[in-house]
């Protein structure tokens, strides 16, 4: 009979499938961007504005989504969210105008704002404290799985049109909901939430110093993540002059390598915690290592071909995830599973605000071929993020 340890990880792994669908809905837009830009006559700046529309909705709804998860429980909350974003993803494949496309991406952002807080909450419920950064890394498998699926959609889109992959992705989301409900009822959590926080106590943490510092650190950290999540295909087509079909050889590699980076970051903090280091100190040190490694991103303008460029993009994505899994584990360490929905939602809200502002800026710089400036823009703030985390108060005991 499987051990409780393995069953807990089975539950977490099933939840990864929702992340796969969540990321796939976003990655399809990035991967098929050349076709979409051509049909709707969009510039790179226009594509950045489309990303911002998603991010505005994501930012506006994420705190409400986190509160909903804390207040009504993971099962009801995530079922509603996945149903909503699956309908929006399928709707993306049915639009015939730029206005319709924008509305669907806004609706997608509203629903998907619950994804990361829900994942963090599941990690807090099912995993031990020292396992949670690894749990965040396991969740990033969803990102790496979505990348090859999106790359495969290039050939599919060439035959059936770019809309079909969005419809298929949306329909798959509706199949995940009953699967999770069955699994969650059969596998008992390690740290069940026996009482739910009131609206006031759950939202009160938004003014706490530690959470404010975590939010600021996340804003500084997630620029590189946003860059490679949304712009890899367009970077390869515009800088290295690849056709859309040729990018299929490369675009799946950085997300796959980034997932290895997530496990590396989780292993780093776990290694130091096993040496009796405070969890906050262990995660801060892992972020410093990740920030130092990310400086390799600045070598990208010297890449002489698409292969070397992909390797450097992969390195950048690797260290972005290595730091990110530790930043997103900190709210669970500090606030526990009961209030982690709102705490993690605050971080994802900050990321969405960053992406809202950053995406049009990247688009503008790309239109003017200022790619080196883009790389400096997303790399230097990583050091600032590590510095901000130094201010997070270390506590001897964690909930």
NUSEDO-881638 format. One record per atom (N, C-alpha, C): residue in three letters; x, y, z. Coordinates in steps of 0.2 Angstrom, whole numbers, plus 5000, padded with zeros to 4 digits. Layout:
alaXYZ
...
***
This chain:
unk500449945000
unk500050005000
unk500450065000
unk500350114996
unk500750174995
unk500750215002
unk501350245004
unk501450275010
unk501150345009
unk500950375015
unk500650435015
unk501050495012
unk501750485012
unk502250525009
unk502050525001
unk502050464998
unk501950464991
unk501250484989
unk500750474993
unk500150494991
unk500050574992
unk500350604996
unk500350674997
unk500650704990
unk501250674988
unk501550694982
unk501150684976
unk500750624976
unk500250614970
unk499750674970
unk499450694976
unk498950744975
unk499350814973
unk499950824975
unk500250884972
unk500350874965
unk500550814962
unk500750804955
unk500050814951
unk499550784953
unk498850794950
unk498750874949
unk498850914954
unk498750984954
unk499151014949
unk499750984947
unk500251014942
unk499851014935
unk499450964934
unk499050964928
unk498651034927
unk498351054932
unk498051124931
unk498551174929
unk499151174932
unk499651224930
unk499851214923
unk499851154921
unk500051144914
unk499551174909
unk498851164911
unk498351204907
unk498351274907
unk498551294914
unk498551374915
unk499151404911
unk499751374911
unk500251394907
unk500151384899
unk499851334897
unk499751314890
unk499351374887
unk498851394891
unk498351444888
unk498751514887
unk499351524891
unk499751584890
unk500251574885
unk500551514885
unk501151494880
unk500951494873
unk500251474872
unk500051464865
unk500051534862
unk499851594866
unk499851654863
unk500651674861
unk501051664865
unk501751674864
unk502051634858
unk501851574858
unk502151524853
unk501851544846
unk501151554846
unk500851574839
unk500851644838
unk501151684842
unk501151764841
unk501251784834
unk501751754830
unk501851784823
unk501251774819
unk500851724819
unk500251714816
unk499651764818
unk499651774825
unk499151814827
unk499351894826
unk499951904826
unk500151974824
unk499951994817
unk500051944813
unk499951954806
unk499251964804
unk498751924807
unk498051924806
unk497751994809
unk498052014815
unk497752074818
unk498152134816
unk498652124812
unk499052184810
unk499352224817
unk499652184821
unk499952214827
unk500652224827
unk500852274830
unk501652284831
unk501852244837
unk502452244838
unk502752214845
unk502452254851
unk502452324850
unk502152364855
unk501352344856
unk501052334851
unk500352314851
unk500252244855
unk500752194853
unk500752134857
unk500852144864
unk501252184866
unk501452204873
unk500752234876
unk500452274873
unk499752294875
unk499252244877
unk499252194872
unk498852134873
unk499052094879
unk499652084880
unk499952054887
unk499752094893
unk499752164892
unk499552204898
unk498852194899
unk498452184894
unk497652184896
unk497552124900
unk497952064898
unk497852004903
unk498152024910
unk498652054910
unk499052064917
unk498552114921
unk498252164918
unk497852204922
unk497252164925
unk496952124921
unk496452084924
unk496652034930
unk497252004928
unk497651964933
unk497751994940
unk498052054939
unk498152094945
unk497552114949
unk497052134945
unk496452164948
unk496052114952
unk496152044950
unk495751994953
unk496151944958
unk496751954958
unk497151904961
unk497051904969
unk497051964972
unk496851964979
unk496251934981
unk495751954977
unk495051924978
unk495051844977
unk495451824972
unk495551754971
unk495851714977
unk496351754980
unk496651724986
unk496251724992
unk495851774993
unk495351774998
unk494851724997
unk494651714991
unk494151664990
unk494351594991
unk494951574990
unk495251514991
unk495351504999
unk495551555002
unk495551555010
unk494951545013
unk494451575010
unk493751585013
unk493351525012
unk493351495006
unk492851445004
unk493251375002
unk493851375003
unk494251315002
unk494451304995
unk494951254995
unk495351244989
unk494851214983
unk494451164985
unk494051134980
unk493551174977
unk493151204980
unk492651254977
unk493051304974
unk493551334977
unk493851394973
unk494251374967
unk494551324967
unk494951304961
unk494451274955
unk493951244957
unk493451224952
unk493151274948
unk492951334952
unk492651384949
unk493151424944
unk493751434947
unk494351464943
unk494451424937
unk494551364937
unk494751324931
unk494251324926
unk493551314928
unk493051324924
unk493051384920
unk493151444924
unk493151514921
unk493651514916
unk494251504918
unk494851514913
unk494851464907
unk494551404908
unk494451354902
unk493951384897
unk493451414899
unk492951444895
unk493251504891
unk493651544895
unk494051604891
unk494551574886
unk494951524888
unk495451494883
unk495051474877
unk494551434878
unk494151414872
unk493851474868
unk493651524871
unk493351584868
unk493851614864
unk494551614866
unk495051644862
unk495051614855
unk494951554854
unk494951514848
unk494351534844
unk493851564846
unk493251584843
unk493151654840
unk493651694842
unk493551764841
unk493751784834
unk493451834831
unk493651854824
unk493851934824
unk493951964830
unk494152034830
unk494652044835
unk495052094835
unk495552114840
unk495152124847
unk494652164846
unk494252174852
unk494052114856
unk493752064852
unk493551994855
unk494151964858
unk494751964854
unk495351934857
unk495551964864
unk495552034864
unk495652064870
unk495252044876
unk494552044875
unk494052024880
unk494251954882
unk494351914878
unk494551844880
unk495151834884
unk495651874883
unk496251874887
unk496151914893
unk495751964894
unk495551994900
unk495251934904
unk494751904902
unk494351854905
unk494851794908
unk495351774903
unk495851724905
unk496251754911
unk496451814911
unk496851844917
unk496451834923
unk495751854923
unk495351854929
unk495351784932
unk495251734928
unk495151664930
unk495851634932
unk496351644929
unk497051614930
unk497351654936
unk497051704938
unk497351734944
unk497351694950
unk496951644950
unk496851594956
unk497351544956
unk497651534950
unk498151474949
unk498651464954
unk499151514954
unk499751514958
unk499551514966
unk499051554968
unk498851554975
unk498551484977
unk498251454972
unk497951384974
unk498451334974
unk498951344970
unk499551294970
unk499951304977
unk500051364979
unk500451374985
unk500051344991
unk499351354991
unk498951334996
unk498951254996
unk498951224991
unk498951144990
unk499651124993
unk500251164991
unk500851144994
unk500851155002
unk500551205004
unk500551215012
unk500151165015
unk499651135012
unk499151085015
unk499451015015
unk499851005009
unk500050935009
unk500750925010
unk501150975010
unk501950965011
unk502150985017
unk502750955019
unk503150985025
unk503451045023
unk503651095028
unk503951155027
unk504551155022
unk505051105024
unk505651095020
unk505551065013
unk504951045012
unk504751015005
unk504451065000
unk504251125003
unk503851174999
unk504151204993
unk504751224994
unk505151244988
unk505151194983
unk505251134985
unk505251074980
unk504551074977
unk504051084981
unk503351074979
unk503251134973
unk503551194974
unk503451244970
unk503851224963
unk504351194964
unk504751164958
unk504351114954
unk504051074958
unk503651024954
unk503051054950
unk502751104953
unk502251144950
unk502551174943
unk503151194943
unk503451224937
unk503551164932
unk503451104933
unk503351054928
unk502851074923
unk502251104926
unk501751124922
unk501951174916
unk502451214918
unk502751264913
unk503151224908
unk503551174910
unk503951144905
unk503551094901
unk502951064903
unk502551024899
unk502151064894
unk501951124896
unk501651174892
unk502051194886
unk502651194887
unk503151224881
unk503151174875
unk503251104876
unk503251064870
unk502551054867
unk502051054872
unk501351054869
unk501251114864
unk501451174867
unk501351234862
unk501751234856
unk502351204857
unk502851194851
unk502451144846
unk502151094848
unk501851044844
unk501251084840
unk500951134844
unk500351164841
unk500551204835
unk501151214833
unk501351254827
unk501151214821
unk501351154821
unk501151114815
unk500351104815
unk500051094821
unk499351094821
unk499051154818
unk499251214820
unk498951274818
unk499151284811
unk499651264808
unk499751274801
unk499251234797
unk498951184800
unk498451144796
unk497751164797
unk497651174804
unk496951194806
unk496851264808
unk497351304808
unk497251374810
unk497451384817
unk497651444819
unk497951454826
unk497451454831
unk496751454829
unk496251454834
unk496151384838
unk496251334834
unk496051264836
unk496451244842
unk497051254843
unk497451244849
unk497151274856
unk496851334855
unk496551364861
unk495951334863
unk495551314858
unk494951274859
unk495051204863
unk495551174860
unk495751104863
unk495951114870
unk496351164872
unk496651184878
unk496051194883
unk495551234881
unk495051254885
unk494651194887
unk494451154882
unk494051094884
unk494451044889
unk495051044888
unk495451004893
unk495351024900
unk495351084901
unk495251114908
unk494651084911
unk494051084907
unk493451054910
unk493550984912
unk493950944909
unk494050874911
unk494450864918
unk494850914919
unk495350914925
unk494950924931
unk494350964931
unk494050974937
unk493750914941
unk493450864938
unk493150804941
unk493750764944
unk494350764940
unk494950724942
unk495150744948
unk495250814949
unk495550844955
unk495050824961
unk494450834960
unk493950824966
unk493950754968
unk494050704964
unk494150634966
unk494750624970
unk495350654967
unk495950644970
unk495950674977
unk495750734978
unk495750774984
unk495350744990
unk494850704988
unk494350674993
unk494650604995
unk495150584991
unk495450514992
unk496050524996
unk496450574996
unk497050584999
unk497050645004
unk497150625010
unk497050675016
unk497650715016
unk497550785017
unk498150835018
unk498550815024
unk499150845024
unk499650835030
unk499450895035
unk499250945033
unk499051005037
unk498351035035
unk497850995037
unk497151015035
unk496951085038
unk496651125035
unk496451185037
unk495751175041
unk495751175047
unk495151155051
unk494651215052
unk494951275052
unk494551335052
unk494751385047
unk494351425044
unk494551465039
unk494551535042
unk495051575040
unk495051645043
unk494551695041
unk494351735045
unk493851785043
unk494151835038
unk493651865035
unk493851915029
unk494351965032
unk494251985038
unk494652035041
unk495352015043
unk495451955046
unk496051925048
unk496451905042
unk496151875037
unk496451855031
unk496751915027
unk496451965026
unk496652025023
unk497152075027
unk497152065033
unk497552105038
unk498252095036
unk498452045034
unk499152035033
unk499452075027
unk499052105023
unk499252145017
unk499652205020
unk499552225026
unk499952285028
unk500552265032
unk500652205033
unk501252185037
unk501952195033
unk502452215037
unk503052225034
unk503352175030
unk503352115033
unk503652055029
unk503352045022
unk502652045022
unk502352035016
unk502452095011
unk502552155013
unk502652215009
unk503352205006
unk503852175010
unk504552165007
unk504552105002
unk504152055003
unk504052004999
unk503752024992
unk503252064992
unk502952094986
unk503452134982
unk503852174986
unk504352214982
unk504852174979
unk505152124983
unk505652074980
unk505352044974
unk504752024974
unk504451984968
unk504352034962
unk504252094963
unk504252144958
unk504952144954
unk505452154959
unk506152154956
unk506352094952
unk506052034955
unk506351974953
unk506051944946
unk505351964945
unk504951924940
unk505051954933
unk505452004932
unk505552034925
unk505851984920
unk506351944922
unk506651894917
unk506151834916
unk505751814921
unk505251764920
unk504751794915
unk504551854916
unk504051874911
unk504251884904
unk504951904903
unk505251914897
unk505251844893
unk505451794896
unk505551724892
unk504851684892
unk504451704897
unk503751674896
unk503351694890
unk503451754888
unk503051794883
unk503451804876
unk504051814876
unk504451844871
unk504951794867
unk505051734869
unk505551694867
unk505451684859
unk504851664857
unk504751654850
unk504851714846
unk504651774848
unk504751834844
unk505451854844
unk505851844850
unk506551854850
unk506951814845
unk506751754844
unk507151714839
unk506951724832
unk506251744831
unk506151764824
unk506351834822
unk506451884827
unk506651944825
unk507351954825
unk507751924830
unk508451934831
unk508851884827
unk508651824827
unk508951774823
unk508651754817
unk508151784815
unk507751784808
unk507551704807
unk507351674812
unk507051604811
unk506351614809
unk506051564805
unk505351564803
unk505051534809
unk504351544809
unk503951514815
unk504051434815
unk504051404810
unk504151334810
unk504851314813
unk505351354811
unk506051334814
unk506051344821
unk505651394824
unk505751404831
unk505451344835
unk505051304832
unk504851244836
unk505451194838
unk506051204835
unk506551164837
unk506851194844
unk506751254845
unk507051284851
unk506651304857
unk505951334855
unk505551364860
unk505351324866
unk505451254866
unk505251214871
unk505851204876
unk506451224874
unk507051204878
unk507051254884
unk507051314883
unk507051364890
unk506551344895
unk505951334894
unk505551314899
unk505751244903
unk505951194898
unk506151134901
unk506751144906
unk507251184904
unk507851194908
unk507651234914
unk507151284913
unk506951324919
unk506651274925
unk506351224923
unk506051174928
unk506651144932
unk507151124928
unk507751104932
unk508051154937
unk507951224935
unk508151274939
unk507751274945
unk507051264944
unk506651264950
unk506851214955
unk506951154953
unk507251104957
unk507851114960
unk508351144957
unk508951174959
unk508851214965
unk508451264964
unk508251314969
unk507951284975
unk507451234974
unk507151204980
unk507651154984
unk508151124980
unk508651084983
unk509151124987
unk509351184985
unk509751234988
unk509451244995
unk508851274995
unk508551295002
unk508451225006
unk508251175003
unk508151115007
unk508851095010
unk509351095006
unk510051075009
unk510251115015
unk510151185014
unk510351225020
unk509951215026
unk509251205025
unk508851195031
unk508951125034
unk509251075031
unk509451015034
unk510051025038
unk510451085037
unk510951095041
unk510751145047
unk510151145048
unk509851185054
unk509851255052
unk509851275046
unk509751345045
unk509051365045
unk508851425047
unk508151455047
unk507951455040
unk507251435039
unk507051435032
unk507051495028
unk506951555032
unk507051615028
unk507751625026
unk508251615030
unk508951625029
unk509151575023
unk508851515023
unk509051465018
unk508751495011
unk508151515011
unk507851545005
unk508151605002
unk508351645007
unk508751715005
unk509351695002
unk509751645004
unk510351625002
unk510251594995
unk509751554994
unk509651524987
unk509451584982
unk509151634984
unk508951694980
unk509651724978
unk510051734982
unk510751764981
unk511151724975
unk511151664976
unk511451614971
unk511151624965
unk510451624964
unk510151634958
unk510251704955
unk510251754959
unk510351824956
unk511051824953
unk511551794956
unk512251794953
unk512251754947
unk511951694947
unk511951654940
unk511551694935
unk511051734936
unk510651764931
unk511051814927
unk511651834930
unk512051884926
unk512351864919
unk512251794919
unk512451764912
unk511951794906
unk511451814908
unk510951844903
unk511251894899
unk511651934902
unk511951994899
unk512451974893
unk512551904892
unk513051884887
unk512551874881
unk511951874881
unk511451854876
unk511651894869
unk511751964870
unk511851994863
unk512451974859
unk512951934863
unk513451914859
unk513351844856
unk512751814857
unk512651744854
unk512651754846
unk513051704843
unk513151704836
unk512551664832
unk512151634835
unk511651594832
unk511151574837
unk510551544834
unk509951534838
unk510151474843
unk510551434842
unk510751384847
unk511051404853
unk511551454852
unk511851484858
unk511351524861
unk510951564857
unk510551614860
unk510051574865
unk509751514862
unk509351474866
unk509651444873
unk510251434872
unk510651404878
unk510651464883
unk510851524881
unk510851584886
unk510151594889
unk509651594884
unk508951604887
unk508751554892
unk508951494891
unk508851434895
unk509151454902
unk509851474902
unk510151494908
unk509851544912
unk509551594908
unk509251654912
unk508551624915
unk508251584911
unk507551554914
unk507751504920
unk508251474919
unk508451424925
unk508551464931
unk508951514931
unk509051554938
unk508451594940
unk508051614935
unk507451654937
unk506951604941
unk506951544939
unk506451494942
unk506751474949
unk507451464949
unk507851444955
unk507651494961
unk507651554959
unk507451604964
unk506751614966
unk506351604960
unk505651614961
unk505351564966
unk505551504965
unk505251454970
unk505351464977
unk505851494979
unk506051514986
unk505651574988
unk505551624983
unk505151684985
unk504451664986
unk504151614982
unk503451604983
unk503351554989
unk503851514991
unk503851474997
unk503851515003
unk504151575003
unk504151615010
unk503451635013
unk502951655009
unk502351665012
unk502051605016
unk502151545013
unk501851485017
unk502251475023
unk502851485023
unk503251475029
unk503051525034
unk502951585032
unk502751645037
unk502051645040
unk501551625035
unk500851635037
unk500451575037
unk500751515035
unk500451455036
unk499951445030
unk499651375030
unk499251365025
unk498551395025
unk498351415031
unk497651445032
unk497651515028
unk498151555029
unk498151625026
unk498651625019
unk498851575017
unk499351575011
unk498951595005
unk498351585004
unk498051604998
unk498051684997
unk497951725002
unk497951795001
unk498751815001
unk499151785005
unk499851805005
unk500151794998
unk500051734995
unk500351714988
unk500051764983
unk499351774984
unk499051814979
unk499351884979
unk499551914985
unk499951974985
unk500551974980
unk500851914980
unk501451914976
unk501251914969
unk500751874967
unk500551864960
unk500251924958
unk499951964962
unk499652034960
unk500252074958
unk500752074962
unk501352114961
unk501652094954
unk501752034953
unk501952014946
unk501552034941
unk500852034941
unk500452054936
unk500552124935
unk500552164940
unk500652234939
unk501352254936
unk501852214938
unk502552224934
unk502452204927
unk502052154925
unk502052134918
unk501552184914
unk501052214918
unk500652264914
unk501052324912
unk501552344916
unk501952404914
unk502552374910
unk502852324911
unk503452294907
unk503352274900
unk502752244899
unk502652214892
unk502652274887
unk502252324888
unk502252374882
unk502952404882
unk503352414887
unk504052434887
unk504452394883
unk504452324884
unk504852274880
unk504652284873
unk503952284872
unk503752294865
unk504052354861
unk504052414865
unk504252474862
unk505052464860
unk505452434865
unk506152424864
unk506252374858
unk505852324858
unk505952274853
unk505752304846
unk505252344845
unk505152384839
unk505752424837
unk506052444841
unk506652494840
unk507352454840
unk507252384841
unk507852344841
unk508352354846
unk508052374852
unk508452394858
unk508452334863
unk508652274860
unk508652214864
unk509152204870
unk509752234869
unk510252234874
unk509952274880
unk509552334879
unk509252374884
unk508752334888
unk508352284884
unk507852244887
unk508252194892
unk508752174890
unk509152124895
unk509352154901
unk509652214901
unk509852254907
unk509252264911
unk508652284908
unk508052304911
unk507852244916
unk507952184914
unk507652134918
unk508152094922
unk508752114921
unk509352074925
unk509552114931
unk509652174930
unk509952214936
unk509452214942
unk508752214941
unk508352214947
unk508352154951
unk508652094948
unk508752034952
unk509152044958
unk509652084958
unk510152104963
unk509752144969
unk509352184966
unk508952224971
unk508452184975
unk508152134971
unk507652084975
unk508052044980
unk508652024979
unk509051984984
unk509152034990
unk509352094989
unk509452144994
unk508852164998
unk508252164995
unk507552174998
unk507452125003
unk507552065001
unk507452005005
unk507852005012
unk508352035012
unk508752045018
unk508352075024
unk507852115022
unk507452145027
unk506952105030
unk506752045027
unk506252005030
unk506451975036
unk506051985041
unk506251965048
unk506251885049
unk506751865052
unk506851795053
unk506551775060
unk506151725060
unk505751705066
unk506051635068
unk506051615074
unk506251555076
unk505751495075
unk505151515075
unk504651465073
unk504151485068
unk503951445064
unk503551455058
unk502851415059
unk502351445057
unk501651415058
unk501651355053
***
